Amino acid sequence: MALAEQELNEIEQVLTGPDAGSAAFGELRRRFPKLALTRCDASDVTEAPFRSYPAFDLHLLDASEHCAGVTDDPAKATGLILAKRS
């Protein structure tokens, strides 16, 4: 599933909203049920984030090949990694 610009804008709205810290993961799961979602601490991800927000770094996940990996290409994204910033 490629992420279109409209979907990236919707993700940004969730991650910059007033409840981003407590409700972002559940809200993204509700809005994007076909995307794989993972959450972790920002220190657990060594790759540069696709985008950064006040509470999270957003990484795009590409699991289309044999091994899953982080990508910076929304056309290859099959999921999201929400890395909680402290």
Biopython code that builds the backbone (N, CA, C, O; Angstrom):
import numpy as np
from Bio.PDB.StructureBuilder import StructureBuilder

atoms = [
    (1, "MET", "N", (0.842, -1.178, 0.000)),
    (1, "MET", "CA", (0.000, 0.000, 0.000)),
    (1, "MET", "C", (0.883, 1.235, 0.000)),
    (1, "MET", "O", (1.622, 1.465, 0.957)),
    (2, "ALA", "N", (0.820, 2.009, -1.027)),
    (2, "ALA", "CA", (1.552, 3.268, -1.093)),
    (2, "ALA", "C", (0.780, 4.333, -0.318)),
    (2, "ALA", "O", (-0.450, 4.304, -0.259)),
    (3, "LEU", "N", (1.504, 5.259, 0.267)),
    (3, "LEU", "CA", (0.876, 6.364, 0.983)),
    (3, "LEU", "C", (0.785, 7.574, 0.064)),
    (3, "LEU", "O", (1.799, 8.070, -0.427)),
    (4, "ALA", "N", (-0.422, 8.041, -0.161)),
    (4, "ALA", "CA", (-0.646, 9.235, -0.975)),
    (4, "ALA", "C", (-0.433, 10.478, -0.113)),
    (4, "ALA", "O", (-0.436, 10.404, 1.115)),
    (5, "GLU", "N", (-0.252, 11.603, -0.766)),
    (5, "GLU", "CA", (-0.037, 12.868, -0.050)),
    (5, "GLU", "C", (-1.192, 13.168, 0.908)),
    (5, "GLU", "O", (-0.967, 13.675, 2.007)),
    (6, "GLN", "N", (-2.412, 12.864, 0.502)),
    (6, "GLN", "CA", (-3.577, 13.092, 1.364)),
    (6, "GLN", "C", (-3.477, 12.267, 2.646)),
    (6, "GLN", "O", (-3.800, 12.758, 3.727)),
    (7, "GLU", "N", (-3.034, 11.025, 2.531)),
    (7, "GLU", "CA", (-2.876, 10.170, 3.704)),
    (7, "GLU", "C", (-1.754, 10.678, 4.601)),
    (7, "GLU", "O", (-1.881, 10.655, 5.825)),
    (8, "LEU", "N", (-0.664, 11.131, 4.009)),
    (8, "LEU", "CA", (0.428, 11.708, 4.810)),
    (8, "LEU", "C", (-0.052, 12.950, 5.547)),
    (8, "LEU", "O", (0.342, 13.180, 6.690)),
    (9, "ASN", "N", (-0.894, 13.747, 4.912)),
    (9, "ASN", "CA", (-1.453, 14.930, 5.577)),
    (9, "ASN", "C", (-2.356, 14.523, 6.740)),
    (9, "ASN", "O", (-2.338, 15.158, 7.794)),
    (10, "GLU", "N", (-3.137, 13.475, 6.551)),
    (10, "GLU", "CA", (-4.013, 12.991, 7.612)),
    (10, "GLU", "C", (-3.197, 12.446, 8.788)),
    (10, "GLU", "O", (-3.539, 12.675, 9.948)),
    (11, "ILE", "N", (-2.125, 11.731, 8.480)),
    (11, "ILE", "CA", (-1.232, 11.231, 9.531)),
    (11, "ILE", "C", (-0.639, 12.401, 10.302)),
    (11, "ILE", "O", (-0.567, 12.367, 11.530)),
    (12, "GLU", "N", (-0.216, 13.431, 9.586)),
    (12, "GLU", "CA", (0.345, 14.615, 10.234)),
    (12, "GLU", "C", (-0.672, 15.284, 11.150)),
    (12, "GLU", "O", (-0.318, 15.719, 12.246)),
    (13, "GLN", "N", (-1.914, 15.374, 10.728)),
    (13, "GLN", "CA", (-2.951, 15.974, 11.566)),
    (13, "GLN", "C", (-3.108, 15.209, 12.873)),
    (13, "GLN", "O", (-3.267, 15.810, 13.935)),
    (14, "VAL", "N", (-3.062, 13.884, 12.794)),
    (14, "VAL", "CA", (-3.178, 13.060, 14.008)),
    (14, "VAL", "C", (-1.974, 13.284, 14.916)),
    (14, "VAL", "O", (-2.123, 13.421, 16.130)),
    (15, "LEU", "N", (-0.782, 13.321, 14.327)),
    (15, "LEU", "CA", (0.440, 13.406, 15.136)),
    (15, "LEU", "C", (0.726, 14.814, 15.655)),
    (15, "LEU", "O", (1.602, 14.986, 16.504)),
    (16, "THR", "N", (0.020, 15.805, 15.173)),
    (16, "THR", "CA", (0.196, 17.162, 15.685)),
    (16, "THR", "C", (-1.017, 17.637, 16.469)),
    (16, "THR", "O", (-1.042, 18.769, 16.953)),
    (17, "GLY", "N", (-2.017, 16.785, 16.597)),
    (17, "GLY", "CA", (-3.231, 17.143, 17.319)),
    (17, "GLY", "C", (-3.004, 17.221, 18.819)),
    (17, "GLY", "O", (-1.967, 16.789, 19.322)),
    (18, "PRO", "N", (-3.981, 17.777, 19.533)),
    (18, "PRO", "CA", (-3.839, 17.963, 20.984)),
    (18, "PRO", "C", (-3.721, 16.659, 21.765)),
    (18, "PRO", "O", (-3.143, 16.653, 22.852)),
    (19, "ASP", "N", (-4.250, 15.556, 21.245)),
    (19, "ASP", "CA", (-4.171, 14.261, 21.934)),
    (19, "ASP", "C", (-3.125, 13.345, 21.313)),
    (19, "ASP", "O", (-3.192, 12.128, 21.485)),
    (20, "ALA", "N", (-2.165, 13.907, 20.600)),
    (20, "ALA", "CA", (-1.195, 13.101, 19.861)),
    (20, "ALA", "C", (-0.456, 12.109, 20.754)),
    (20, "ALA", "O", (-0.242, 10.966, 20.351)),
    (21, "GLY", "N", (-0.073, 12.510, 21.922)),
    (21, "GLY", "CA", (0.700, 11.629, 22.779)),
    (21, "GLY", "C", (-0.061, 10.418, 23.251)),
    (21, "GLY", "O", (0.481, 9.313, 23.272)),
    (22, "SER", "N", (-1.321, 10.607, 23.634)),
    (22, "SER", "CA", (-2.056, 9.508, 24.240)),
    (22, "SER", "C", (-2.919, 8.724, 23.261)),
    (22, "SER", "O", (-3.173, 7.540, 23.485)),
    (23, "ALA", "N", (-3.370, 9.348, 22.194)),
    (23, "ALA", "CA", (-4.343, 8.692, 21.329)),
    (23, "ALA", "C", (-3.870, 8.449, 19.898)),
    (23, "ALA", "O", (-4.607, 7.867, 19.103)),
    (24, "ALA", "N", (-2.672, 8.877, 19.557)),
    (24, "ALA", "CA", (-2.230, 8.828, 18.160)),
    (24, "ALA", "C", (-2.212, 7.411, 17.595)),
    (24, "ALA", "O", (-2.707, 7.181, 16.491)),
    (25, "PHE", "N", (-1.655, 6.470, 18.328)),
    (25, "PHE", "CA", (-1.525, 5.109, 17.808)),
    (25, "PHE", "C", (-2.896, 4.503, 17.505)),
    (25, "PHE", "O", (-3.109, 3.950, 16.426)),
    (26, "GLY", "N", (-3.805, 4.607, 18.441)),
    (26, "GLY", "CA", (-5.154, 4.067, 18.242)),
    (26, "GLY", "C", (-5.893, 4.754, 17.114)),
    (26, "GLY", "O", (-6.601, 4.104, 16.345)),
    (27, "GLU", "N", (-5.738, 6.045, 17.010)),
    (27, "GLU", "CA", (-6.404, 6.794, 15.952)),
    (27, "GLU", "C", (-5.855, 6.412, 14.586)),
    (27, "GLU", "O", (-6.624, 6.259, 13.637)),
    (28, "LEU", "N", (-4.546, 6.256, 14.466)),
    (28, "LEU", "CA", (-3.966, 5.831, 13.190)),
    (28, "LEU", "C", (-4.392, 4.408, 12.842)),
    (28, "LEU", "O", (-4.646, 4.110, 11.675)),
    (29, "ARG", "N", (-4.472, 3.545, 13.817)),
    (29, "ARG", "CA", (-4.928, 2.168, 13.574)),
    (29, "ARG", "C", (-6.370, 2.176, 13.075)),
    (29, "ARG", "O", (-6.724, 1.401, 12.186)),
    (30, "ARG", "N", (-7.197, 3.044, 13.638)),
    (30, "ARG", "CA", (-8.596, 3.144, 13.227)),
    (30, "ARG", "C", (-8.713, 3.674, 11.793)),
    (30, "ARG", "O", (-9.495, 3.158, 10.995)),
    (31, "ARG", "N", (-7.927, 4.707, 11.477)),
    (31, "ARG", "CA", (-8.028, 5.344, 10.165)),
    (31, "ARG", "C", (-7.335, 4.563, 9.046)),
    (31, "ARG", "O", (-7.728, 4.659, 7.883)),
    (32, "PHE", "N", (-6.317, 3.802, 9.393)),
    (32, "PHE", "CA", (-5.518, 3.077, 8.384)),
    (32, "PHE", "C", (-5.391, 1.602, 8.760)),
    (32, "PHE", "O", (-4.301, 1.139, 9.094)),
    (33, "PRO", "N", (-6.493, 0.867, 8.707)),
    (33, "PRO", "CA", (-6.458, -0.535, 9.161)),
    (33, "PRO", "C", (-5.575, -1.445, 8.305)),
    (33, "PRO", "O", (-5.176, -2.511, 8.773)),
    (34, "LYS", "N", (-5.263, -1.063, 7.089)),
    (34, "LYS", "CA", (-4.442, -1.928, 6.228)),
    (34, "LYS", "C", (-2.945, -1.692, 6.404)),
    (34, "LYS", "O", (-2.135, -2.451, 5.871)),
    (35, "LEU", "N", (-2.570, -0.658, 7.141)),
    (35, "LEU", "CA", (-1.148, -0.390, 7.391)),
    (35, "LEU", "C", (-0.681, -1.142, 8.634)),
    (35, "LEU", "O", (-1.403, -1.229, 9.627)),
    (36, "ALA", "N", (0.513, -1.674, 8.570)),
    (36, "ALA", "CA", (1.137, -2.239, 9.768)),
    (36, "ALA", "C", (1.608, -1.070, 10.631)),
    (36, "ALA", "O", (2.250, -0.146, 10.131)),
    (37, "LEU", "N", (1.294, -1.107, 11.912)),
    (37, "LEU", "CA", (1.701, -0.036, 12.820)),
    (37, "LEU", "C", (2.531, -0.611, 13.955)),
    (37, "LEU", "O", (2.173, -1.621, 14.560)),
    (38, "THR", "N", (3.632, 0.043, 14.226)),
    (38, "THR", "CA", (4.519, -0.344, 15.313)),
    (38, "THR", "C", (4.843, 0.901, 16.115)),
    (38, "THR", "O", (5.033, 1.976, 15.547)),
    (39, "ARG", "N", (4.907, 0.765, 17.423)),
    (39, "ARG", "CA", (5.344, 1.888, 18.245)),
    (39, "ARG", "C", (6.523, 1.436, 19.098)),
    (39, "ARG", "O", (6.617, 0.287, 19.528)),
    (40, "CYS", "N", (7.411, 2.391, 19.321)),
    (40, "CYS", "CA", (8.608, 2.104, 20.098)),
    (40, "CYS", "C", (9.163, 3.424, 20.619)),
    (40, "CYS", "O", (8.598, 4.487, 20.364)),
    (41, "ASP", "N", (10.247, 3.351, 21.332)),
    (41, "ASP", "CA", (10.942, 4.540, 21.800)),
    (41, "ASP", "C", (11.839, 5.047, 20.675)),
    (41, "ASP", "O", (12.406, 4.250, 19.927)),
    (42, "ALA", "N", (11.970, 6.349, 20.551)),
    (42, "ALA", "CA", (12.791, 6.925, 19.477)),
    (42, "ALA", "C", (14.229, 6.416, 19.523)),
    (42, "ALA", "O", (14.878, 6.315, 18.482)),
    (43, "SER", "N", (14.726, 6.100, 20.688)),
    (43, "SER", "CA", (16.102, 5.615, 20.799)),
    (43, "SER", "C", (16.267, 4.203, 20.234)),
    (43, "SER", "O", (17.395, 3.742, 20.055)),
    (44, "ASP", "N", (15.161, 3.511, 19.950)),
    (44, "ASP", "CA", (15.226, 2.163, 19.392)),
    (44, "ASP", "C", (15.421, 2.148, 17.879)),
    (44, "ASP", "O", (15.695, 1.095, 17.303)),
    (45, "VAL", "N", (15.283, 3.313, 17.224)),
    (45, "VAL", "CA", (15.380, 3.374, 15.763)),
    (45, "VAL", "C", (16.612, 4.193, 15.392)),
    (45, "VAL", "O", (16.739, 5.351, 15.790)),
    (46, "THR", "N", (17.508, 3.591, 14.635)),
    (46, "THR", "CA", (18.752, 4.281, 14.285)),
    (46, "THR", "C", (18.643, 5.078, 12.983)),
    (46, "THR", "O", (19.431, 5.995, 12.753)),
    (47, "GLU", "N", (17.675, 4.736, 12.131)),
    (47, "GLU", "CA", (17.502, 5.454, 10.874)),
    (47, "GLU", "C", (16.904, 6.831, 11.108)),
    (47, "GLU", "O", (16.191, 7.058, 12.086)),
    (48, "ALA", "N", (17.203, 7.741, 10.201)),
    (48, "ALA", "CA", (16.625, 9.086, 10.273)),
    (48, "ALA", "C", (15.124, 8.994, 10.031)),
    (48, "ALA", "O", (14.681, 8.221, 9.182)),
    (49, "PRO", "N", (14.335, 9.777, 10.772)),
    (49, "PRO", "CA", (12.884, 9.717, 10.583)),
    (49, "PRO", "C", (12.463, 10.315, 9.245)),
    (49, "PRO", "O", (13.138, 11.184, 8.693)),
    (50, "PHE", "N", (11.339, 9.832, 8.741)),
    (50, "PHE", "CA", (10.730, 10.404, 7.545)),
    (50, "PHE", "C", (10.259, 11.819, 7.865)),
    (50, "PHE", "O", (10.472, 12.749, 7.087)),
    (51, "ARG", "N", (9.614, 11.964, 9.026)),
    (51, "ARG", "CA", (9.192, 13.272, 9.534)),
    (51, "ARG", "C", (9.232, 13.232, 11.059)),
    (51, "ARG", "O", (9.104, 12.172, 11.671)),
    (52, "SER", "N", (9.411, 14.401, 11.654)),
    (52, "SER", "CA", (9.418, 14.506, 13.117)),
    (52, "SER", "C", (8.301, 15.431, 13.566)),
    (52, "SER", "O", (8.016, 16.448, 12.934)),
    (53, "TYR", "N", (7.680, 15.054, 14.664)),
    (53, "TYR", "CA", (6.593, 15.823, 15.266)),
    (53, "TYR", "C", (6.918, 15.996, 16.744)),
    (53, "TYR", "O", (7.844, 15.355, 17.241)),
    (54, "PRO", "N", (6.188, 16.839, 17.457)),
    (54, "PRO", "CA", (6.541, 17.086, 18.862)),
    (54, "PRO", "C", (6.654, 15.828, 19.727)),
    (54, "PRO", "O", (7.576, 15.728, 20.535)),
    (55, "ALA", "N", (5.748, 14.877, 19.577)),
    (55, "ALA", "CA", (5.767, 13.692, 20.436)),
    (55, "ALA", "C", (6.370, 12.461, 19.768)),
    (55, "ALA", "O", (6.764, 11.522, 20.460)),
    (56, "PHE", "N", (6.451, 12.445, 18.440)),
    (56, "PHE", "CA", (6.877, 11.244, 17.719)),
    (56, "PHE", "C", (7.812, 11.564, 16.568)),
    (56, "PHE", "O", (7.761, 12.647, 15.984)),
    (57, "ASP", "N", (8.663, 10.603, 16.255)),
    (57, "ASP", "CA", (9.336, 10.545, 14.960)),
    (57, "ASP", "C", (8.543, 9.528, 14.153)),
    (57, "ASP", "O", (8.162, 8.474, 14.660)),
    (58, "LEU", "N", (8.303, 9.855, 12.903)),
    (58, "LEU", "CA", (7.562, 8.958, 12.019)),
    (58, "LEU", "C", (8.528, 8.319, 11.040)),
    (58, "LEU", "O", (9.259, 9.007, 10.328)),
    (59, "HIS", "N", (8.522, 6.987, 11.012)),
    (59, "HIS", "CA", (9.320, 6.215, 10.069)),
    (59, "HIS", "C", (8.360, 5.422, 9.196)),
    (59, "HIS", "O", (7.327, 4.951, 9.671)),
    (60, "LEU", "N", (8.697, 5.276, 7.936)),
    (60, "LEU", "CA", (7.894, 4.479, 7.019)),
    (60, "LEU", "C", (8.499, 3.089, 6.930)),
    (60, "LEU", "O", (9.716, 2.935, 6.828)),
    (61, "LEU", "N", (7.653, 2.094, 6.969)),
    (61, "LEU", "CA", (8.081, 0.697, 6.939)),
    (61, "LEU", "C", (7.773, 0.096, 5.570)),
    (61, "LEU", "O", (6.674, 0.265, 5.042)),
    (62, "ASP", "N", (8.738, -0.597, 5.009)),
    (62, "ASP", "CA", (8.560, -1.313, 3.744)),
    (62, "ASP", "C", (8.744, -2.796, 4.026)),
    (62, "ASP", "O", (9.860, -3.256, 4.271)),
    (63, "ALA", "N", (7.656, -3.534, 3.990)),
    (63, "ALA", "CA", (7.706, -4.978, 4.222)),
    (63, "ALA", "C", (7.311, -5.740, 2.962)),
    (63, "ALA", "O", (6.838, -6.873, 3.046)),
    (64, "SER", "N", (7.500, -5.134, 1.807)),
    (64, "SER", "CA", (7.107, -5.762, 0.558)),
    (64, "SER", "C", (8.103, -6.827, 0.085)),
    (64, "SER", "O", (7.750, -7.699, -0.709)),
    (65, "GLU", "N", (9.313, -6.757, 0.558)),
    (65, "GLU", "CA", (10.343, -7.728, 0.184)),
    (65, "GLU", "C", (10.477, -8.793, 1.283)),
    (65, "GLU", "O", (9.676, -8.836, 2.217)),
    (66, "HIS", "N", (11.465, -9.623, 1.161)),
    (66, "HIS", "CA", (11.695, -10.706, 2.124)),
    (66, "HIS", "C", (11.910, -10.166, 3.541)),
    (66, "HIS", "O", (11.356, -10.700, 4.503)),
    (67, "CYS", "N", (12.709, -9.116, 3.665)),
    (67, "CYS", "CA", (12.976, -8.514, 4.971)),
    (67, "CYS", "C", (12.350, -7.120, 5.042)),
    (67, "CYS", "O", (12.420, -6.350, 4.084)),
    (68, "ALA", "N", (11.755, -6.813, 6.156)),
    (68, "ALA", "CA", (11.176, -5.486, 6.356)),
    (68, "ALA", "C", (12.286, -4.492, 6.670)),
    (68, "ALA", "O", (13.309, -4.851, 7.252)),
    (69, "GLY", "N", (12.073, -3.246, 6.280)),
    (69, "GLY", "CA", (13.056, -2.215, 6.555)),
    (69, "GLY", "C", (12.423, -0.837, 6.523)),
    (69, "GLY", "O", (11.283, -0.671, 6.089)),
    (70, "VAL", "N", (13.160, 0.129, 6.979)),
    (70, "VAL", "CA", (12.710, 1.514, 6.980)),
    (70, "VAL", "C", (12.981, 2.102, 5.594)),
    (70, "VAL", "O", (14.036, 1.869, 5.004)),
    (71, "THR", "N", (12.015, 2.866, 5.086)),
    (71, "THR", "CA", (12.165, 3.521, 3.798)),
    (71, "THR", "C", (11.799, 5.001, 3.934)),
    (71, "THR", "O", (11.086, 5.389, 4.860)),
    (72, "ASP", "N", (12.285, 5.811, 3.018)),
    (72, "ASP", "CA", (11.864, 7.212, 2.989)),
    (72, "ASP", "C", (10.970, 7.479, 1.785)),
    (72, "ASP", "O", (10.704, 8.631, 1.442)),
    (73, "ASP", "N", (10.508, 6.406, 1.146)),
    (73, "ASP", "CA", (9.681, 6.501, -0.048)),
    (73, "ASP", "C", (8.233, 6.120, 0.279)),
    (73, "ASP", "O", (7.945, 4.942, 0.493)),
    (74, "PRO", "N", (7.324, 7.090, 0.319)),
    (74, "PRO", "CA", (5.923, 6.780, 0.627)),
    (74, "PRO", "C", (5.303, 5.772, -0.350)),
    (74, "PRO", "O", (4.372, 5.056, 0.019)),
    (75, "ALA", "N", (5.804, 5.708, -1.581)),
    (75, "ALA", "CA", (5.271, 4.761, -2.556)),
    (75, "ALA", "C", (5.580, 3.317, -2.180)),
    (75, "ALA", "O", (4.915, 2.400, -2.663)),
    (76, "LYS", "N", (6.573, 3.102, -1.331)),
    (76, "LYS", "CA", (6.955, 1.753, -0.904)),
    (76, "LYS", "C", (6.443, 1.409, 0.495)),
    (76, "LYS", "O", (6.632, 0.285, 0.961)),
    (77, "ALA", "N", (5.803, 2.357, 1.162)),
    (77, "ALA", "CA", (5.403, 2.162, 2.561)),
    (77, "ALA", "C", (4.258, 1.160, 2.688)),
    (77, "ALA", "O", (3.229, 1.278, 2.023)),
    (78, "THR", "N", (4.457, 0.197, 3.536)),
    (78, "THR", "CA", (3.413, -0.757, 3.876)),
    (78, "THR", "C", (3.012, -0.618, 5.341)),
    (78, "THR", "O", (2.096, -1.297, 5.807)),
    (79, "GLY", "N", (3.696, 0.258, 6.060)),
    (79, "GLY", "CA", (3.404, 0.454, 7.464)),
    (79, "GLY", "C", (4.094, 1.676, 8.011)),
    (79, "GLY", "O", (4.837, 2.363, 7.311)),
    (80, "LEU", "N", (3.832, 1.937, 9.291)),
    (80, "LEU", "CA", (4.383, 3.090, 10.001)),
    (80, "LEU", "C", (5.041, 2.636, 11.280)),
    (80, "LEU", "O", (4.584, 1.695, 11.930)),
    (81, "ILE", "N", (6.105, 3.301, 11.634)),
    (81, "ILE", "CA", (6.717, 3.132, 12.948)),
    (81, "ILE", "C", (6.590, 4.473, 13.660)),
    (81, "ILE", "O", (7.115, 5.485, 13.197)),
    (82, "LEU", "N", (5.893, 4.469, 14.782)),
    (82, "LEU", "CA", (5.789, 5.663, 15.618)),
    (82, "LEU", "C", (6.809, 5.536, 16.732)),
    (82, "LEU", "O", (6.663, 4.715, 17.637)),
    (83, "ALA", "N", (7.834, 6.353, 16.655)),
    (83, "ALA", "CA", (8.905, 6.327, 17.646)),
    (83, "ALA", "C", (8.676, 7.471, 18.626)),
    (83, "ALA", "O", (8.847, 8.638, 18.271)),
    (84, "LYS", "N", (8.291, 7.141, 19.858)),
    (84, "LYS", "CA", (7.961, 8.130, 20.880)),
    (84, "LYS", "C", (9.205, 8.896, 21.301)),
    (84, "LYS", "O", (10.219, 8.311, 21.681)),
    (85, "ARG", "N", (9.103, 10.215, 21.223)),
    (85, "ARG", "CA", (10.203, 11.070, 21.652)),
    (85, "ARG", "C", (10.009, 11.434, 23.113)),
    (85, "ARG", "O", (8.881, 11.590, 23.582)),
    (86, "SER", "N", (11.129, 11.570, 23.834)),
    (86, "SER", "CA", (11.020, 11.960, 25.240)),
    (86, "SER", "C", (11.185, 13.432, 25.423)),
    (86, "SER", "O", (11.121, 13.926, 26.548)),
]
sb = StructureBuilder()
sb.init_structure("model")
sb.init_model(0)
sb.init_chain("A")
sb.init_seg("    ")
for serial, (resi, resn, name, xyz) in enumerate(atoms, 1):
    if name == "N":
        sb.init_residue(resn, " ", resi, " ")
    sb.init_atom(name, np.array(xyz, "f"), 0.0, 1.0, " ", f" {name:<3s}", serial, name[0])
structure = sb.get_structure()
